[in-house]
Amino acid sequence: MRHRMLDKKFGRSGAHREALMAALICHLIERKRIRTTLAKAKQARRLADRMVTLGKRGTLAARRRAASVLRKPAAVRELFAEVAPRFEDRAGGYTRIVKLGRRNGDGAETAILEWVGMEPPAPRKKRKKKEEAQA
């Protein structure tokens, strides 16, 4: 029985799960919004909120702990420089999950995980081949 076991296994080994969550959080920090399954979004939200709390502390020890989880120096820099200062006056609940419905292929529930109060960058418009030839 899984009494009091909070983490989902996702059918992966422990190292694979840690790498998956680190990648999700790094992409969330870089892109401000990610689309994934609902179960992964719920699990990633827990870790993302912890990373923001570390970022709000701003100490060297907090930066090292965040670096050990995220494994990407650029994401750690952006977390401490841009993301955490925006939530300085907020006591928690830094992320939002928006349910999107079920995926066509396997029926998995999908969701968007995004930062509260942060607008993601505008999507780039696709250029047609004629416009590229003229430019």
N, C-alpha and C positions, 0 to 999 in steps of 0.2 A: 504494500500500500504506500501511497505517496503522501502520507499525512505531513503537513507543514513543509512540504517541498515546494518552493515558490518558482524555481526556474523550470522552464520548458526545455525538453531535450532536442526537439526538432529532428530526431533521427540521426543525430550527428555525434561525433566524439566530443570530448570536452574542449580540446584544442580547436577543433573546427567551429564549435559554437562560439568560443571567445573571438576567433578571427571574424566570424560572421557579424557579431555584435559590434566589434571595433570598426569594421568596414561600414556598417549602417550608420553608426554615430559620426564617423568621419565625413561621410557623404551628407549627412544632415547638417553638420557644421559648415561645410563648403557650399552646399546648394540651398540651404534654409528650408527645404521641403523634400521629402522622399515618398515614393509610392511603393508599398510592400504589402505583404499579407497582414491581416489583423493580428494574428498571434505574434509575429515578429515585431510589429509596431508596438504592441503592448510591452513586450520584453525590452525593446530598445528604449522605450520611454523611461523605464526605470534607470537604465544606465545613463541616458542623456541628462536626466535631472541630477544625478550624482556628479556628472562631469561639470555641470554648471555650478554646483555647490563648491566643487574644488576650485573652479575658476574665480568664484567670488572671494575665496580666501586669498588667492593671489600669492601665496608663499612659495618658496622654492620646493618645499616638500610636496605641496599640492600639485605643483607643475610636474614634478617627477612621477607622482602617482598617476596623474592624467596621461603622461607620456607612456607609462607602462601598460595602460589599458588601451589607449588609442593607437600606439605604434606608428604614428605619423607626425613628425615634427611640425609640419605646416598646419595641420589641424589643431594641434595643441596651441600654437601661436595665435591662430584665429580665435580659438575658444577663449583664451585669456585676454586678448586685445579687443575683440569685437563683441562676442556673444555674451560673456559673463557681465561686462559693465552695463549692458542693456537691462539686465535683471537685478541690478543692485538693490532696488527698493522692493523687490518681490520676494515673498517668503517661500515660494515653492510653486509647483504647477507651471513649469516653463514650457511644456510641450502640449500640443493638442493633437488628438486623433480624430480624423474625419472618415467615416465609413463610406466606401464607394460601391459596395455590392459584390457580387460574385464574379470570379474570373471565368471566362468561357472555357478554357481548356480543361481545368480540373475542378472547377466549382469552389475554389478557395476564396474566402472572404478577403477582399482587398481594402486597404485604407491608406490615407495620406497622413504622414507624421510630419508636423511642422512646428516651428517655434511660435509661441504666443506673442502677438504684437510685432512680428517682423514680416515685412513684405518680401517675398522671394524676388529675385531679379526677373525682369520681364523675359519671356521666352524669345529666343532669336527667331527671326522670320527666315523661312527657307527661300533661297533665291532660285529663280528659274534659270535654266541653262541659257536662254536668250539674254537675260540680264547679265550673267557672268561673262558672256562673250563680248558684250558691249563695254563692260567695265574694265 
